[in-house]
């Protein structure tokens, strides 16, 4: 049976995660209040940030940065994005167009 949560990001009842994604209170909070959809979207953004900014996850500052970005993402606040990223729909920014 599918678990449903009132998603913090989307403000509606959506399918929940199967287990806490992180250890400790932060993982429990996410498990209880974040949908599977929102968590998968966060993981995609997190991967782009790690790769684009060459973050070393052994560095406490990098982990703090990702935690801050995660909270901002889940609260629908502006987050950093990978520069030069082109969404799959084919949209391009001015820097990548040719004259």
Backbone as ProteinMPNN parsed JSONL, in Angstrom:
{"seq_chain_A": "XXXXXXXXXXXXXXXXXXXXXXXXXXXXXXXXXXXXXXXXXXXXXXXXXXXXXXXXXXXXXXXXXXXXXXXXXXXXXXXXXXXXXXXXXXXXXXXXXXX", "coords_chain_A": {"N_chain_A": [[0.842, -1.184, 0.0], [0.52, 2.207, -0.811], [2.129, 4.915, 0.762], [0.95, 8.088, 1.783], [1.719, 11.531, 1.897], [1.406, 14.884, 3.146], [2.77, 16.982, 1.105], [5.489, 19.062, 1.661], [6.702, 20.727, -0.263], [4.875, 20.853, -2.441], [2.387, 21.18, -1.265], [0.241, 19.447, -1.246], [-1.465, 16.263, -1.036], [0.555, 13.608, -1.683], [2.335, 10.742, -3.037], [4.403, 9.194, -0.655], [7.826, 8.792, 0.533], [9.603, 5.634, 0.648], [11.263, 5.045, 2.748], [13.134, 6.8, 5.324], [15.28, 9.206, 3.851], [17.68, 10.077, 4.82], [19.878, 9.74, 7.672], [18.84, 10.168, 11.118], [17.146, 13.035, 12.698], [16.681, 14.882, 10.556], [16.271, 13.229, 8.336], [13.967, 11.872, 9.174], [12.152, 13.988, 9.305], [12.017, 14.741, 6.601], [11.016, 12.342, 5.551], [8.441, 12.314, 6.668], [7.253, 14.608, 5.591], [7.806, 15.17, 2.899], [7.236, 14.511, -0.487], [7.67, 11.657, -2.665], [8.001, 12.473, -5.303], [8.918, 15.189, -5.024], [11.319, 14.665, -3.672], [12.792, 13.169, -5.539], [13.089, 15.103, -7.519], [14.661, 16.943, -6.088], [16.988, 15.373, -5.77], [17.909, 15.266, -8.394], [18.549, 17.982, -8.889], [20.457, 18.306, -6.856], [22.497, 16.55, -7.722], [23.289, 17.852, -10.089], [24.283, 20.245, -8.966], [26.418, 19.283, -7.39], [28.096, 18.229, -9.371], [28.497, 20.433, -11.17], [29.613, 22.406, -9.521], [31.746, 21.084, -8.569], [31.768, 19.837, -6.009], [33.137, 18.605, -3.003], [32.149, 16.105, -1.09], [33.214, 15.371, 1.293], [33.938, 17.635, 2.509], [32.949, 19.764, 5.052], [31.82, 22.324, 4.573], [30.778, 22.075, 1.988], [28.808, 20.161, 2.415], [27.154, 21.61, 4.168], [26.363, 23.645, 2.428], [24.856, 22.15, 0.518], [22.823, 21.217, 2.197], [21.586, 23.64, 2.871], [20.719, 24.429, 0.307], [18.955, 22.321, -0.238], [16.952, 22.732, 1.712], [16.009, 25.229, 0.881], [15.046, 24.559, -1.67], [12.98, 22.714, -1.014], [11.31, 24.416, 0.35], [10.343, 26.017, -1.604], [11.884, 28.223, -2.316], [14.248, 30.38, -3.977], [16.889, 28.668, -5.555], [20.341, 27.777, -6.166], [21.499, 27.082, -9.468], [22.837, 24.902, -11.953], [25.166, 26.398, -14.084], [24.721, 27.163, -17.502], [23.103, 25.015, -17.991], [20.912, 23.173, -19.997], [17.6, 22.616, -20.348], [15.746, 19.548, -20.958], [13.722, 20.02, -22.808], [14.767, 21.353, -24.891], [15.103, 24.067, -24.859], [17.166, 26.932, -25.106], [19.713, 29.049, -23.733], [20.81, 32.478, -24.216], [23.616, 32.482, -24.315], [24.358, 30.065, -25.429], [23.49, 30.098, -27.998], [24.02, 30.392, -31.536], [25.221, 32.82, -33.848]], "CA_chain_A": [[0.0, 0.0, 0.0], [1.29, 3.433, -0.956], [2.052, 5.935, 1.806], [0.674, 9.436, 1.294], [2.125, 12.608, 2.803], [1.121, 16.245, 2.709], [4.102, 17.395, 0.66], [5.96, 20.389, 2.041], [6.994, 21.51, -1.467], [3.716, 21.023, -3.31], [1.205, 21.525, -0.499], [-0.86, 18.538, -1.529], [-1.225, 14.868, -0.663], [1.25, 12.876, -2.745], [3.003, 9.519, -2.597], [5.547, 9.432, 0.212], [9.03, 7.969, 0.381], [9.507, 4.301, 1.236], [12.043, 5.063, 3.985], [13.829, 8.082, 5.483], [16.407, 9.281, 2.923], [18.874, 10.464, 5.571], [19.79, 9.318, 9.068], [18.564, 11.172, 12.142], [15.93, 13.857, 12.658], [16.463, 15.478, 9.226], [15.692, 12.184, 7.5], [12.595, 11.627, 9.634], [11.356, 15.152, 8.903], [11.799, 14.607, 5.159], [10.156, 11.17, 5.375], [7.071, 12.637, 7.064], [6.719, 15.826, 4.985], [8.251, 15.393, 1.52], [6.775, 13.463, -1.386], [8.655, 10.974, -3.499], [8.21, 13.349, -6.464], [9.776, 16.314, -4.637], [12.65, 14.167, -3.319], [13.485, 12.816, -6.783], [13.469, 16.375, -8.146], [15.8, 17.458, -5.325], [18.171, 14.575, -6.081], [18.39, 15.696, -9.71], [19.209, 19.277, -8.702], [21.646, 18.073, -6.036], [23.528, 15.957, -8.58], [23.808, 18.907, -10.963], [25.086, 21.164, -8.163], [27.661, 18.606, -7.023], [28.949, 18.129, -10.554], [28.83, 21.754, -11.711], [30.452, 23.145, -8.573], [32.819, 20.177, -8.163], [31.723, 19.775, -4.55], [33.738, 17.461, -2.321], [31.217, 15.836, 0.005], [33.951, 15.209, 2.558], [34.105, 18.992, 3.03], [31.769, 20.196, 5.809], [31.197, 23.486, 3.928], [30.001, 21.575, 0.844], [27.603, 19.525, 2.972], [26.301, 22.694, 4.66], [25.809, 24.286, 1.239], [23.803, 21.293, -0.026], [21.705, 21.226, 3.146], [20.908, 24.923, 2.679], [20.034, 24.378, -0.981], [17.847, 21.375, -0.098], [15.893, 23.393, 2.463], [15.459, 26.269, 0.01], [14.276, 23.865, -2.708], [11.758, 22.146, -0.439], [10.464, 25.531, 0.782], [10.008, 26.787, -2.813], [12.675, 29.439, -2.401], [15.203, 30.322, -5.084], [18.094, 27.874, -5.326], [21.362, 27.872, -7.2], [21.349, 26.124, -10.563], [24.043, 24.692, -12.745], [25.247, 27.373, -15.165], [24.797, 26.554, -18.822], [22.22, 23.853, -18.084], [19.863, 23.276, -20.996], [16.554, 21.633, -20.045], [15.503, 18.55, -22.001], [12.757, 20.455, -23.818], [15.512, 21.945, -25.99], [15.256, 25.517, -24.711], [18.549, 27.347, -24.974], [19.9, 30.417, -23.279], [21.493, 33.3, -25.208], [25.048, 32.159, -24.375], [24.613, 28.855, -26.201], [23.01, 30.229, -29.38], [25.016, 30.844, -32.512], [24.719, 33.885, -34.73]], "C_chain_A": [[0.886, 1.246, 0.0], [1.039, 4.385, 0.203], [1.791, 7.281, 1.165], [1.108, 10.441, 2.354], [1.607, 13.93, 2.257], [2.479, 16.858, 2.391], [4.382, 18.856, 0.999], [6.174, 21.274, 0.815], [5.736, 21.823, -2.26], [2.42, 21.336, -2.583], [-0.01, 20.664, -0.804], [-0.472, 17.114, -1.136], [-0.652, 14.117, -1.861], [1.901, 11.635, -2.156], [4.258, 9.868, -1.805], [6.722, 8.519, -0.119], [8.828, 6.621, 1.07], [10.231, 4.206, 2.573], [12.703, 6.429, 4.122], [15.075, 8.114, 4.591], [17.741, 9.628, 3.58], [18.751, 9.926, 6.988], [19.379, 10.485, 9.971], [17.293, 11.955, 11.917], [15.649, 14.471, 11.286], [15.808, 14.465, 8.296], [14.257, 11.883, 7.875], [11.664, 12.755, 9.203], [11.032, 15.08, 7.411], [10.83, 13.462, 4.885], [8.689, 11.51, 5.643], [6.44, 13.758, 6.243], [7.095, 16.09, 3.533], [7.803, 14.212, 0.666], [7.938, 12.831, -2.15], [9.009, 11.843, -4.705], [9.174, 14.493, -6.131], [11.187, 15.84, -4.326], [13.442, 13.792, -4.564], [13.923, 14.072, -7.533], [14.662, 16.998, -7.422], [17.063, 16.682, -5.678], [18.759, 14.954, -7.436], [19.134, 17.017, -9.594], [20.498, 19.106, -7.904], [22.79, 17.508, -6.873], [24.134, 17.001, -9.505], [24.7, 19.871, -10.184], [26.427, 20.546, -7.79], [28.614, 18.576, -8.206], [29.414, 19.487, -11.048], [29.804, 22.505, -10.803], [31.607, 22.307, -8.042], [32.911, 20.084, -6.636], [32.355, 18.486, -4.044], [32.889, 17.193, -1.086], [31.904, 15.496, 1.32], [34.131, 16.549, 3.256], [32.833, 19.424, 3.769], [31.067, 21.406, 5.189], [30.335, 23.058, 2.74], [28.709, 20.917, 1.339], [26.631, 20.566, 3.51], [25.604, 23.398, 3.489], [24.659, 23.453, 0.666], [22.588, 21.234, 0.896], [20.897, 22.508, 2.988], [20.111, 24.922, 1.372], [18.824, 23.449, -0.931], [16.671, 22.045, 0.617], [15.22, 24.473, 1.617], [14.575, 25.64, -1.07], [12.942, 23.371, -2.157], [10.791, 23.218, 0.058], [10.068, 26.448, -0.377], [10.683, 28.146, -2.857], [13.666, 29.281, -3.55], [16.45, 29.543, -4.67], [19.111, 28.174, -6.412], [21.055, 26.827, -8.264], [22.67, 25.994, -11.283], [24.045, 25.706, -13.887], [25.384, 26.64, -16.492], [23.916, 25.339, -18.999], [21.125, 24.119, -19.112], [18.823, 22.206, -20.69], [16.293, 20.714, -21.232], [14.529, 19.005, -23.076], [13.428, 21.178, -24.974], [15.674, 23.448, -25.891], [16.729, 25.851, -24.506], [18.608, 28.761, -24.442], [20.721, 31.162, -24.324], [22.951, 32.919, -25.375], [25.319, 30.955, -25.257], [24.131, 28.964, -27.641], [24.117, 30.73, -30.28], [24.391, 31.897, -33.402], [24.938, 33.532, -36.164]], "O_chain_A": [[1.877, 1.318, 0.727], [-0.105, 4.635, 0.583], [2.352, 7.587, 0.112], [0.896, 10.235, 3.549], [1.396, 14.076, 1.053], [3.241, 17.209, 3.291], [3.609, 19.753, 0.664], [5.854, 22.462, 0.857], [5.556, 22.957, -2.705], [1.441, 21.723, -3.221], [-1.15, 21.1, -0.64], [0.703, 16.809, -0.932], [-1.288, 14.007, -2.909], [2.007, 11.491, -0.938], [5.061, 10.708, -2.211], [6.618, 7.606, -0.938], [7.99, 6.486, 1.962], [9.87, 3.397, 3.427], [12.823, 7.151, 3.132], [15.845, 7.154, 4.575], [18.799, 9.489, 2.968], [17.642, 9.68, 7.462], [19.557, 11.649, 9.613], [16.468, 11.608, 11.072], [14.488, 14.571, 10.89], [14.891, 14.808, 7.551], [13.418, 11.663, 7.002], [10.531, 12.513, 8.788], [9.896, 15.332, 7.009], [9.92, 13.604, 4.07], [7.8, 11.046, 4.929], [5.214, 13.86, 6.195], [6.737, 17.134, 2.988], [7.972, 13.055, 1.052], [9.026, 13.398, -2.259], [10.175, 11.939, -5.086], [10.131, 14.737, -6.866], [12.155, 16.519, -4.668], [14.639, 14.068, -4.64], [15.006, 14.101, -8.118], [15.572, 17.522, -8.064], [18.116, 17.29, -5.867], [19.979, 14.961, -7.603], [20.229, 17.162, -10.139], [21.521, 19.7, -8.245], [23.931, 17.948, -6.74], [25.35, 17.037, -9.69], [25.753, 20.275, -10.677], [27.46, 21.212, -7.865], [29.802, 18.864, -8.061], [30.6, 19.675, -11.318], [30.721, 23.168, -11.289], [32.359, 22.752, -7.175], [33.985, 20.232, -6.054], [32.129, 17.411, -4.598], [32.912, 17.977, -0.137], [31.243, 15.351, 2.348], [34.439, 16.601, 4.447], [31.755, 19.448, 3.176], [29.842, 21.508, 5.269], [29.268, 23.63, 2.518], [27.646, 21.101, 0.746], [25.42, 20.432, 3.336], [24.414, 23.706, 3.553], [23.597, 23.997, 0.362], [21.451, 21.205, 0.426], [19.667, 22.472, 2.973], [18.962, 25.363, 1.34], [17.784, 23.752, -1.515], [15.528, 21.935, 0.174], [13.996, 24.609, 1.639], [13.482, 26.135, -1.348], [11.895, 23.587, -2.768], [9.592, 22.966, 0.176], [9.521, 27.529, -0.158], [10.119, 29.109, -3.376], [13.891, 28.172, -4.036], [16.99, 29.736, -3.581], [18.781, 28.752, -7.448], [20.423, 25.808, -7.983], [23.517, 26.885, -11.219], [23.041, 25.858, -14.583], [26.076, 25.627, -16.589], [23.964, 24.689, -20.043], [20.489, 25.172, -19.091], [19.125, 21.015, -20.762], [16.586, 21.065, -22.375], [14.512, 18.428, -24.163], [12.762, 21.577, -25.93], [16.316, 24.055, -26.749], [17.446, 25.131, -23.811], [17.702, 29.567, -24.656], [21.273, 30.537, -25.229], [23.482, 33.021, -26.481], [26.421, 30.832, -25.791], [24.329, 28.041, -28.431], [25.039, 31.411, -29.832], [23.191, 31.871, -33.676], [24.58, 34.307, -37.052]]}, "name": "protein", "num_of_chains": 1, "seq": "XXXXXXXXXXXXXXXXXXXXXXXXXXXXXXXXXXXXXXXXXXXXXXXXXXXXXXXXXXXXXXXXXXXXXXXXXXXXXXXXXXXXXXXXXXXXXXXXXXX"}
